Amino acid sequence: MNPRHHLDASTVLGYAAGALSLELAIVAATHLAACAHCRRQLENAEQVGGILVEQQQPATAEDDHQQALRRAMLEHLSTPVPAGRVQAVRTEEQDPVPTDPDRLPVTLHPYFGASYRALRWRWISPGVQCIRAAGLNTLLLLKIAPSRALPAHGHDGTELTQILLGSYDDALGHFAPGDVADLDSETQHQPVTTAGAPCVCVSALDAPLRFSGWLASRLQPLFKL
């Protein structure tokens, strides 16, 4: 597995600082387990964070935006993270890329189980099924039929989507297993799954999607996306 789409630098910083929501952190950890490039970026971020902690200075009114961002990162780095949260989002070192085709990434086991075959999918629209993580309504697995165009949509916040099986194409390129779509409020796209096999991905949101079509917009409260 050689991912071509990676976590944004700000997401890596947020993960290193413990600043991501649990849902986003779980998806980020799933990508990190499959991506040596992003693991190196994480190591660099953690090293920089350690240096910043050592060199922390009182804030002044003349700080620019970059300095303010560093201060915010320092605050998170200096705040202990609950042990349960660390265990939930820091498991990529324990389980590299799985070799069993029926085995989900270990980062997802507490929320969806270990086996693809054991998953109980719920229909939400023609060609689209999902499973919501218990207690984490914005963390979900999606299974999308081959050659299926999803409704065009934008984002009111952040979306992280890690491809597990199958693939899709959109304006940002081709996304295959191991790739992550790290999307913000400026992104507008319409994923189209590749022919031949369903696309299975894990996704987390920190704000509802913004659909372009009137029908999808009317049905959005039903789908809770």
Buried (B, 14 or more C-beta within 10 A) or exposed (E): EEBEBBBBEEBBBBBBBBBBBBBBBBBBBBBBBBBEEBBEBBEBBBEBBEEBEEEBEEEEEEEEEEEEEBBBBBEBBEEEBEEEEEEBBBBBEEEEEBEEEEBBBBBBBBBBBBEBEEBEEEEBBEBBBBBBBEEBEBBBBBBBBBEBBBBBBBBEBBBBBBBBBBBBBBEBEEBBBBBBBBBBEEBBBBBBBBEEEBBBBBBBBBEBBBBEEEEBBEBBEEBEB
